[in-house]
Amino acid sequence: MLATAAGNAINDYFDREIDRVNAPDRPIPRGVVSPRRALWFSAALFLGAVGAALVLPLLAVAIAVVNLLALIAYTEVFKGLPGVGNLLVAYLGGSTFLFGGAAVRGDLATVATLAALAALSTFTREVIKDVEDVAGPSPPAPHRTCWGRSGSRTSRPSSRPIW
């Protein structure tokens, strides 16, 4: 939960300009939380997540580290790459099952199906969210998703086979 909250907080920090139009009720655009405070809060949550993960088996720690790095890099590096940001978020959603299986030293093959299903449904949700964001202002080039570039006429059909 700490890692998810940290990822949400840092994403809100990086998306604050887009959210001013598309989600003005979010805490940063509304002025309830300053961007700097959101960034510090995210850092504290990331540190808490790392500390909590260190007591788990090594495979769970490795999954946690990869996921935390992915959460940090998502908005600035991966979100603007055509489809890659959506795939990364989909992986992160599915990896919660892998992490849980590794944390209890379970058989990862057993949870792999659940991880794949969660990833597929998350990918579809991400495409739909990108289509909704097309109505807002055009974000800076590094933050444009492939679905935002191609528009809803192209994006909607791409999510139908999965949905």
Sequence and secondary structure as in RCSB ss.txt:
>XXXX:A:sequence
MLATAAGNAINDYFDREIDRVNAPDRPIPRGVVSPRRALWFSAALFLGAVGAALVLPLLAVAIAVVNLLALIAYT
EVFKGLPGVGNLLVAYLGGSTFLFGGAAVRGDLATVATLAALAALSTFTREVIKDVEDVAGPSPPAPHRTCWGRS
GSRTSRPSSRPIW
>XXXX:A:secstr
 HHHHHHHHHHHHHTHHHHHHH TTSHHHHTSS HHHHHHHHHHHHHHHHHHHTTS HHHHHHHHHHHHHHHHII
IIITTSTTHHHHHHHHHHHHHHHHHHHHTT  HHHHHHHHHHHHHHHHHHHHHHHHHHTTS    GGG  HHHHH
 HHHHHHHHTTT 
